[in-house]
C-alpha cells in the first residue's frame, strides 16, 4: 500500500510503498476512504509524542470500510462503513469498565502508538469496543472529521464543560477543534466569543455561530477583551489551540466559578495563573477525545442537521500532498478541516 512515512522528526515525510497491515485477532483492517490532517499529527512529526517509534506513518482521524477482520471479531464484517475514536480502548481495564474508554489504561492510538491512517489501509485494535458505524447518509469525509476534532470538541463542550443555554463560552484558537467547539456551543444555545490571529478563522467562527470575535493579532490582552465582551468573563472557556499563551488567556478570561477546558495539546506544561484559580474558585478540566459508546448522541444531532461537521471541511487533498501540508501546520495551522483521500492521486483541490 501507499503511505506517508517519516524516518526522522522534523524532516520531510515521503509517500512510499509499505507492507499492507494485517488484523490482530481482536482487530480489523480498514480501507481508509478519508482521513483528517490534525495539529496533533504535526506534534507527532515534531517529536513531541513519546509513543512514536521511527519510522512512522501518522494519521488518526479516519473513516472507511472494513477490509479484513480478526478471528475473534464477531460484530463487524468486510464492507461495513466505520469510523473510530482516536483513543482505541482495551475494553477490560478499570477505566473501560467504568465507561471511560477515552482514558483507557492500555489505550492504543493509530498514528501514535502504531502506524496510522495516512495510508490506504490501517489496522485498528479491539474492534468490538472501538468501531462506530457510519450512517449511509454521512460522507466518509465528514465521518473522518468526527474521530478527533469534532468528537473531542463535543465532549469538551457538552460533557466536560457542561455548557448551558445563555452562558458565555470563549473559544481560544479556531482551527478544526475550535471551530467545532464554536458550532457545538452555539447549537446548545450559548453565546460564543471566538479568539484567533487569523481573520479567515474568525470569519468562519462567525459563520458557525460566534456572536463576538477577538482578533489576537490586534488585541494585546485577549483575556481582558473577553471579560469586557461578556460582562465579567466567560462561564466556560476552552483552549483549543494548545499554547502557554492561549491556556493562560483562557483561564484569565473566566468569570468567578468559571470552567476552563484544556483541549489543545501542549508541548510542555505551561504556567497557569493559579492565584486566579483559587480566588475565583475556577475549575480546570482536561478533555481527551470521546468514547465510542458516546457517539450516538452526537450522530443523532448530525443526522438531524443540528450540527453540521460537513461545513467544517474546507479542503481536500490527495496523499501525495500530505508531507508538505503536515510540515506547514507549524507556521500556518489554518482554519477549518483538511481531509485526505488516500486513493486519490491527482493534484490538490
KAPE-V467315 format. One record per backbone hydrogen bond with DSSP energy under -0.5 kcal/mol. NH is the residue of the N-H (numbers start at 1). CO is the residue of the C=O. If there is no record, write none. Layout:
NH_CO + NH_CO
This chain:
3_16 + 4_118 + 5_3 + 5_14 + 6_56 + 10_45 + 11_8 + 14_5 + 16_3 + 16_14 + 18_1 + 27_24 + 28_124 + 29_68 + 30_122 + 31_65 + 32_30 + 32_120 + 33_31 + 33_63 + 34_63 + 35_340 + 36_61 + 37_338 + 38_36 + 41_38 + 42_38 + 43_39 + 44_40 + 45_41 + 46_42 + 47_43 + 47_44 + 48_43 + 50_48 + 52_49 + 55_6 + 56_6 + 58_56 + 61_36 + 62_60 + 63_34 + 64_82 + 65_31 + 66_80 + 67_29 + 68_29 + 70_27 + 72_25 + 73_70 + 74_72 + 79_66 + 80_77 + 82_64 + 82_80 + 83_132 + 84_62 + 85_130 + 86_147 + 88_86 + 88_108 + 89_87 + 97_93 + 98_94 + 99_96 + 100_95 + 101_99 + 103_100 + 104_101 + 107_104 + 108_88 + 111_114 + 112_109 + 113_109 + 114_109 + 116_57 + 117_59 + 118_58 + 119_117 + 120_2 + 122_30 + 124_28 + 127_26 + 129_126 + 130_126 + 131_127 + 132_83 + 134_81 + 135_133 + 138_135 + 139_137 + 143_139 + 144_140 + 145_141 + 146_142 + 146_143 + 147_143 + 150_145 + 151_146 + 152_148 + 153_149 + 154_150 + 155_151 + 156_152 + 157_153 + 158_154 + 159_154 + 159_155 + 160_155 + 161_156 + 163_157 + 166_189 + 167_164 + 169_191 + 170_236 + 171_193 + 172_170 + 172_238 + 173_171 + 173_195 + 179_175 + 180_176 + 181_177 + 182_178 + 183_179 + 184_180 + 185_181 + 186_182 + 187_183 + 188_184 + 189_186 + 190_185 + 191_167 + 192_190 + 193_169 + 194_192 + 194_212 + 195_171 + 196_214 + 199_197 + 202_198 + 203_199 + 204_200 + 205_201 + 206_202 + 207_203 + 208_204 + 209_206 + 210_205 + 211_192 + 212_192 + 214_194 + 216_196 + 216_214 + 218_215 + 219_215 + 220_218 + 222_220 + 225_221 + 226_222 + 227_223 + 228_224 + 229_225 + 230_226 + 231_228 + 232_227 + 233_227 + 234_253 + 235_168 + 236_168 + 237_259 + 238_170 + 239_261 + 240_172 + 240_238 + 241_172 + 247_243 + 248_244 + 249_245 + 250_246 + 251_247 + 252_248 + 253_249 + 254_251 + 255_234 + 257_280 + 258_255 + 259_235 + 260_283 + 261_237 + 262_260 + 262_285 + 263_239 + 263_261 + 264_239 + 274_272 + 276_273 + 277_273 + 278_274 + 279_275 + 280_276 + 281_278 + 282_277 + 283_258 + 285_260 + 285_283 + 287_262 + 294_291 + 295_292 + 297_294 + 298_294 + 299_295 + 300_296 + 301_297 + 302_298 + 303_299 + 304_300 + 305_302 + 306_301 + 307_301 + 311_308 + 312_309 + 313_310 + 314_312 + 314_337 + 315_337 + 317_339 + 319_341 + 319_344 + 321_318 + 322_319 + 325_321 + 326_322 + 327_323 + 328_324 + 329_325 + 329_326 + 330_327 + 331_328 + 332_328 + 337_312 + 338_37 + 339_315 + 339_337 + 340_35 + 341_317 + 342_340 + 344_341 + 349_316
